[in-house]
Amino acid sequence: MSDQQEHFSGQVVGLSDGDTLFVLRDGKSAKVRLCGIDPPEKAQAFGARACQFASELVFRQTVSVIVRDTDRYGRRVRL
């Protein structure tokens, strides 16, 4: 890991879909996109189930985030 990479830990406080989490950082919610997975969007077939599954795994869990990039929507892309 490079010293230049942004990294932080925080509790998952929400999800917008199967690959986008909201992680508590310094008292604010940081939008984080998971790298390497491409689940269906909520409006697509099985999209709601993908979000529910991800939520069951990580909601209210403390996660470590290593930022790899920022996507075109301003989301941090996590390693």
Phi, psi and omega in degrees: 000131178285149176294341182280343182288137175282135176213146179200166175237151178185170180275138175285119184250357178181167176222143175257336172197191187291347180232012180232119183246158170246118185246130180290124181219119180053040177079002180235157180273121178258129180277125185231129176257133179284136180272140171091002175231152180219072179287164177295149175290160184306322183282348180271164177305132179068008179296316179295322179293321178298319179293318179298316180298313179299320179298318179299330181279320193237344184301132182069008176270151173271129182236155172258133182243124171246114185280123180267325186193175170239128183277179185294346178262006179083008179277141174287132178263119188267142172282000000 
